[in-house]
Amino acid sequence: MEEWKLNNNYTMTKKRTSDASPPKGKITNTTTLTKRYISLISPYTLRNILICGILIFSSVSIIIYSHLMDVESTYEGKDPRFNTNRNDTITKKEEALSSELDSRLQKSHLLSELDPRLQKNNNHVNSGRAWGSEKGKVACDQDIYRLISYWNDPRSDVDRSFTSPFLQSPSVSHIKRPKRTRYLSFEPDSGGWNNIRMEFEIMVVLAAATGRTLVLPPDNPLYLLNKEQKNKHRGLQTFFSGFDDIVDTISTEDFIQLEMIDKKNYPLPSDEGNRTKLMGSLNKCIWMKKSEISCMQLFNYLTEVADLVPRWHGEKHCLIMDDVNWSKDSELSHVDDKQLQRILQFCGGREPIYYNTQIHDAPLVHFHTHTLKDTRLLVHFYAFIYFLNPEIGNWAKRLVRDRVRYSDEIQCAAGKIVRSLIEESIGRKKNGGGAEAGYFSMHIRRGDFQWPKMRISAEEWHENTRKWLEPDDQHLLYIATDETDRTFFEPLMKHYKVRFLSDYEELAGLSNLDPNFVGMIDQVVASKARDFVGTYFSSFSAYIGRMRGYHNISGKRMFYSHPKYFYETHSWVDPHSSYSAREYPTGWAGIDGVLEPNEAFFR
């Protein structure tokens, strides 16, 4: 006879066994035996037995499914325990994931609140996103994009067909002359990487919404991104991928050649020495005034010749984009009471700046921000630019999510580490209980942090977080940090299996990557943890929170280490002063629809 057996690949196979003769006097026909017993049971009793069996089976299935959903809510169902042929198995499991997520979305308490177009266009290929979009891929030697991708590529049909109402000014439409390219130039923020990123996001949104060509600054020594001694110069395009798909870009060198030298639209410095310094700084520059390749010399020149130099500050001003009235130059006269209330709520005491034809028609707008504290844009793009039409506001938020993201090199290395952490976590026991999949993460800021009250000891980190992370020496804890002294973390190592980025140098091929990528890789890895604890006032931690929001991970699974801010992300909060201290759910919640994000979309 045949017997089914589970082999090493977790598949069922047949096994032949010897046919032994049954003892004499025994009933050998099991079918006959079954019929005899069934004949003794009334149809009514048999029906009840069948119903009870179905109910028991359904209950067990629901319990098992609920447990799997709890694990998969963070890791999207990727369980390497069953991956003998890893790539094939992961592919099959993850292709089925979209329908599971779709089912969960339909059962969500938010369904009645979601706007009609999102429900109508629910994309079963890219669940929860609009039609035409797909989950973005990563150029990598391992198939890890399903683990870390949150962006759409291609973007949705709606986004690809969108035309901004701020592209053409009626004030110049009647003038019969060749169309002149309008430019937006800017200076990198003087702070750390995530401050630079925040300002850059603002520039991309403005350029995309208003049809300007973005002038990319020369490669320069970005603050703290100087880990390669032989070459400390970096451009923003080194770290980002996708933004040049949605905005036209030009290098500073090509811009000067085209507009100043070829077309002579702007005068070059009359002093030969200053002109020589300017021309020497177009490809690479450094932040030293007396240098022959001075960034300051270049940006001071652009400030002088630009047609408009906005004096905007992220904590003092907010930019209002009124798609209906912007060309009328009337500001409040065409804003109704409801719109005015929304503007006042958004600005929160800041002075509103209304986008108008004067701003729009200026051929060159330059943001002079690096050395001036009163024009610094240290604010999230969605907390500085307010589109009165929420459809356009959501488009801008999707644009940043989908097209201002870390490069494939960063994503590939981080994805390998995420996969390794998940695989290592499989089978680990929790306080003597069953197996779990997943890891926790922390961002412990220790370097040049200007908020001393947030710099707490490792003992305090453990004590403050133990109620959420449930200390267990079998739990994996990934720590993103700028602290190089590993003895600092010994109090945490007593309670967790602690891992750092340096533990994965060979696995992720870190030695072959730009050494300045380490912080971004840390952020991506930390963002995929089951629970994350950050440092308040750190824009590094804040951006991890936004990426978790892009992944649709609940804000209630993020915490801050300082007691005053433990549960800062556990409820809906509109952006407010000290904007860079944290991120806000309006930046990601509900942005795939047409309604203005609100508390109903928060999870």
N, C-alpha and C positions, 0 to 999 in steps of 0.2 A: 504494500500500500504506500501512499504518498504522505509525506509530512512536511509542513511549512516551517522554515527556520530563518531567523534573522542573521544575515552574514555581517562581516566587518564593515561593509559599506552601508549598513542600515537599509538594506533592501531585502525583500522576501524571496527566498529560493526554495525549490522543491528538493526533498531528500527521499531517496528510496530506502525503505526498511524491509526486513524479511517478513514474509507472510506466514506467521505462525498459526497453526490450527487451534481453534478455540476448544476449551474443555467440553467433554460430552455433557449433554443435558442442559446446556446453556442456549438461550435464544441468540442466534447469530444475526438475524435480520433486524437491524435497528429501526428500519422503517415500520416493520410490523409492530415492534415494541411501542413506538411512538403513537401509532394509530390506536393501539389498545388503551393507552392512557388518555388520549384525547377524547376517545369515545365515552369515557367516564365523566367528562367535564361538560357542563351545559353551555350552550352558546352564549348566554348572558355572562357567565363567569369567565369564559374565554375572552369575551370582549373587554371586560374589566381588567383582566391580566394584561392584555395587549396595550390598553390605554396607560396603565401604570408603568409598563415597560418603556413606552414612548416618552412619558413625562420624566422618568428617571434619566433616560438617555439625554433628553434635551437639557435637563438641569446640569448634568455633568459637563455637557458640551459648552454651555454658557459659562460655567465656572472656569474651565480650561481656557476658553477664548478670552475671558476677561483678564486672566493672569497674563496671557501672551500679549494682550494689548497694553498692559501696564509696562512691560519690558519694551515693547516695540514703539511706545509713544516717544521715546527718546532716540532709539537706535533703528527705528523704521524696520523692525523685524529681521535684522541681520544677525543670525545666530551661527557662528562658525563651527559649532559643535557638529553639525551635520554636513560639513563641507569637505568631503573626501576629494572631490573634484571642485575646488573652491570657486573658480570663476563661473562654471556652469550652474552650480547650485545657488550661488548668490544671485545670479541673473534671474533664475526662475523665481526665487523667493521675492526678489525686489520688483519684478514685473507684476506679481500679484499684489504687491503692496498698494499700488495706486487705487485699486478697487476697494481695499480694506479702509484706506484713509477716506475715500469718498463716502463709504458707508458710515464711518464715524462722523463725518461732517454733516451728513443728512440727519443723524440722530442728535446732533448738538443742540443745546438750548438756545443757540444763537440763530437757528434756522429762520425763525420768524422775523429776526432783526436784519438778516442779510438782505442786501438790495436785490431787486428782481433780476438785474442783468447778470449778477454773479451766479444766481441759481440757474438761470437759463443757459448760461455759457459754461457751466461746470464741466471742466475738461477731464475726461477719464484717462487721457494719456498723461496729463500733468495735474493730478487731482487738486482741487481747490483753486486752480488758476484758470484764466480765461482761455477760450478756444484759440488754437493755433500755436500755443506755447508748448515747450518741452523743457524738461529738467536739463539744466546746463551741463555740458560735459567738461572733463578736465584732460588736457594732454598729459598723459602719465603712463609709465610702464606697468602700472597696476590698475585694475578696474575699481577705482575707489570713489568715483564721482557720486555714486548714490549715497555714500556715507556723509559727504560734506557739502554737496551742492544745494544751494537754496535759490539760485537765480534761474531765470528763464532764458533759454537760448535754443531755438529762436524765441523772440518775444511774441506776445499774443497778436492776433489779427488786429485788435483794437489799437495796440501800441504802435504797430508798424504802419497803420494807416492814419495815425493822429497827425494833425497839422495845428501848430500853435497859433492862437489868435494874436500873438504879439510879434509876428514876423514882419508884417508890412505896415508902415505908418501912412495913414491917409494924407498927412501933411506934405509928403514928398511924392505921392503917387502921380500927381499931375505934372511933375517936372520932367521935361523931355531931356534926359541926359543918361549916360551909361550908369547902370547900377554900381554903386561903390560898396566894396566889402566893408563891413563893420567889424571891428575887433574888440576883444576884451583881453587886457593884459593884467597881470597881478604879480605880487611878490609872495613867496612862501612865508607862512607864519614863522615867527622867531622861536616858537616853543618846540616841544617834542613831537614825535611822529603823528600822534592822533590829533594834536592841534592843527598840524599841517593838513592832515586828511580832512578835518572838518571844514576848513576854509576852502580846500580844493573842491569839495562837494558843492559848496555854494557857487563857485565859479562855473562848474559844469552845468548845473541847473540853469543859471542865468544865461549862459551861452546857448544851451539847447532851446530854452523857452523863447529867447528873443532873436535867434538866428545869427548870433555873432560867431566869428572865428576865434577860437581860443589860442592865445599866444602862450606857448609853454616856456617857462623860465629856463635859463641855461642850467646845466648841471652845476650843482654847488654843494658845499659841505652842510648837509641838513643836520640840524641839532641832534646829537647823540647817535646819528647814523654814520659813524666814522670808524667802524671796526676793521676796515681794510686800509692799512697804513699806506700802501703804495698808491691807492686811488680813493680819496675821500669824497669825490664828487659824484652826486647822484641826481638823476632827474625823476620827476614824479612818475613818468611812464615806466620806470624800472619796477615799480611796485604794483601798478594797477593794470587791469586788463579790461577791454571792452569800451572804455569811454570814447575812444576815437571812432566808434561805430555810430555814435549818435550826435557828435559835434565835429565840425571841421576844426582841425588844429594846424598850427604852423609853428615852427621853431622861432626863437627870438632872432637867430642869425638870418633866417630866410625872410622874416618880417622886415627887419632893418634893410636888407638888400632890396626887397620889393618896393616898400613904401617910402623909404628915405632916399635910397640911391637911384633906383630905376625910375620910379614915378615922381620923386621929389615932392611928395605930399607933405613932408615934414622936414625942417632944416636940421642938418647935422651940426654939432658944436663948431663954432667959428674958430676956437682955439685949437691949434693943431695937436697940442699935447693931450687935451681932453678928448679930441676926436680919436687919437691913437688908442687911448685907454678904453674908450667906448668900443671900438672895433675889436680890441683884444679880449673883451669880456663877453662876447656874444655866444660863444660855445661853452665856455667854462668860466666861472667867476668865484671869488672868495669874499667873505664878509670882512674885508679890511679896506678902510677908506683910501689909504695911500698906496694900495697895491696897483700894479699895472693891469690887473684883471679884476678890478673891484666891482662887486655886485652893487654896491651903493652908488658908484658912478653911473652904472647902467640905469638903475631904477630911478635915480634922481633925474636923469635925462628924460625918461619916459613920463615922469610926473610933470616935467616942464612943458613937453610938447603935446601931451594928451589933450583931447578936446573936452574931456570931463574927468575929474578926479573926485569921486564920491567921498565925502567925509562921514562915513557911516561907521557905527560901533555896535557890535552885537548885543551889548547890554543896554544900549541907549536908543537904538533905532530898530524898526521893523519895516520890511519892504512889502508894500501892498500891491498885488497884481490883479487889477480889475479888468477882466477881459472885455467888458462891455463899454466902459467909460474911459479907458486909459488914454485914448487919443483926443479926448475933449479938454484935457488940461484943466479940469474943474474940481478935482479932488473931491471934497465932501458934498458938493452940490448935487451929485447924482447918486449918492449913497443913501439908501433908505435906512430907517431906524433899526431894522433887524440886522442889516449888513454892518451898520456902525457898531452895534453891540458886539457882533462877532469880531470886528477889528479891534475894539477896545479890549475884549477878553484875550485875544491872541497876543496883543502887544504888551499887556500887563504893565502899563505905566510908561512904556517906551514911546518915543515919538514916531508916528507912522510916516513913512516916506512913500509917496504914491508914484508908481511907475508911470511915466508920461512921455510925450513926444520929444521933450528936451533930452531926456536920458536916452531915448530910443534912437534919435537921429544923430547923436554924436558918433562920428566915424571911429574914434578910438577912446574907449573908456579904460582908464588905468586905476587899479586899486593899490594905493600906496599904504601898505599895512605893516611892513616888516619892522620898521624902526619907530613907528609912531603908536603910542599906547592908546591914543584917542580915536584911532581908526581900525582897531583890531577886530576881526570877525571871529572871535572865539565862541562860536555858537553853532548848533546843528542847523543844517540847511532848512529843515522843516519847522524850526522854531524861529527862523529869521525871515523866510520868504513865505508870504501868505497869499495863496490864490483864492479869490472869492468864489470861484467855481470849483467845487470839490472834485469834479471829474479831472480837472487839470492838475489840482494838487495831488491827487492819487497817481496820476500819470508821472509827475515829477518824482514821487517817492518810489515808484516802480523802476523808473529810469536809474536812480541811484542804486537800488537793490540789484538790478540786473546788469548794469553797465559800469558801475564804479566799484569794482570788486578786486580782490587780490589776484595776482598773476597765477597762471597755472603752475609755475614752479613752486610757489608757496603752497597752493592748494594740494598739489601732489604729495609733497613731503608731509604735510599735516595729515592728509588722508591715510597715509601708511601708518602713522603713529596712532591715529584713532582706531584703525583696524586692529593694530597690535594690542592696544589697551582693552578693547572689547574681547578679543580672543583670550587674553590673559585672565580676564575677569570670569570667563565661563568656568563653572565648576567650583568657584570659591564659595565657601560657606559663610553665612551670616549668623553669628552667635549660635552656631550649632544647627541652624536651619537649613533650608534647601539651597540649591545652586542659584546664583544670580548672575546677570550679565550687565556690565556697566561700570562706570567709574565716576568718582567725584572730582571736582577741580576747584582750585583757588588761584586768585591772583594776589600775590603778596608784594606790594610796592615798598621798596626799601631805599631806592636811590635818592636823587635830588628832588624829593617830594616836598612841596611847600606847605603841606598840611600836617604839622607835627603830631596833632592829636590822632591822626589816622595811622601813625607808625606805632604799632603795638607789638608786643613780644609774641614769640611762637606759643608760649603758654596761654596767652590771652586768646590767640587765634583758636587754639584747641578748646578752651573753656567756652568761648563765645559761640562756637559752631557745633558743639557736640550734640545739642538737642536736635539738629537737622541732619547731620551726617552720620549719626549713630556710630561712634568709634568702634572699630573692630579690626584686629590685626590682619584680617583677610580682605578688607576693603582696599581697593586701589584708589589712591589720591594723587592726581596730577597737579603739580604746582608750577604755575607760570610766575616767574620772579626775576628781578634784577639783582637779587642778593647772591653773591658768589661764594659766601662762606656757608658750606653745607651744615656745619655744626649748629647754626642758628635753628635749623629745622628738627633737631633731635627730639624735642617734646612731641612733635607731630609724628615722627617716625616710630615712636613707641606705640602708637595707636592705629597706624595705617601702613599699608604697603605704599610708600611714597615713590613717585616717579617724577623725573625732571626731563626737560628737552634733551639734555646732554646724554641721557640714557639711550637715546635712539639715534645717535650720530651715524652709526653704520647703517642701520635699517633705513633711515630716511635720506641717506646720502648727503648729510649736512655739510661735509667737507667740500663737496662739489658745488655748493650753492653760495650765493652772495651772503657773506656773514651778517649783513644788515637785515636779512630776512627773519632772523630768529624771533623777534618780537611778534611779527605777523603770524608766524607758524604757531607760536604759543597761543595766540588769540584764537585761531581756528580750532586747535585741539581742545582748549578750555571750553569753547562754545558748545561742544558736542557732549559734554558730561551730563549725567543724570541731574545732578545738582551742582550749582556753581556759587561760590562765595567770592565777592570782589572787594576792592578797596574803594570806599566812597571818595568822591572828588577826583578820582582817577579816570581820565578819558579812555585809558587803556581798558579798564574794567567795564566802563560804560559801553564801549563798542562791542565787547563780548556779549553784553546783554542785548544789544540790537541784533547781532547775528543769531542769537538764540530765538529772538522774536521772529526773524525771517524764517527760521526752521519750525516755527509754530510751537515752540516749547513754552509752557506756561511761565509767566512772570513769577508765579508763586514757587517756582523751583530755583529761584535766584535769591541770594541774600547778600548783605554787606556785613563786614566783620565788626564794625563799631556798633555798640548797643543802641545808639541813637538812631541808626539807619538800618537796623536789622531787616525790616519788612518794607523797605522803601518801594520795591517793585511789585508788591502784592496787591495793589489796587490801582485803578485808573487815576493818573495825575496828569494835568495839562502842563506843558512846558512853563517854567517860571525862572526867575532870576537865579544867577549862578547856573546858567543853562548847560554848561559843559560838565557839570558835576556828575550827571547821569544821563541816560537816554530815556525817552518817553514813548509809550506804546502807540501814540498817534503816528509815529514814524513807520510802523509796520502793520498794525492791526487794521484789518478791513480795507487795505489799500488796493485790493484787486477788484473792488467794486466802484460804484459811482457816488455813494453816499460819503459824507464827511465822517472820518473815523470818530468814534465816540465810545463811551463806556460799554455799550452793548456788545462791542466786538472784542472786549478784553477777556482774556482767559488766563 
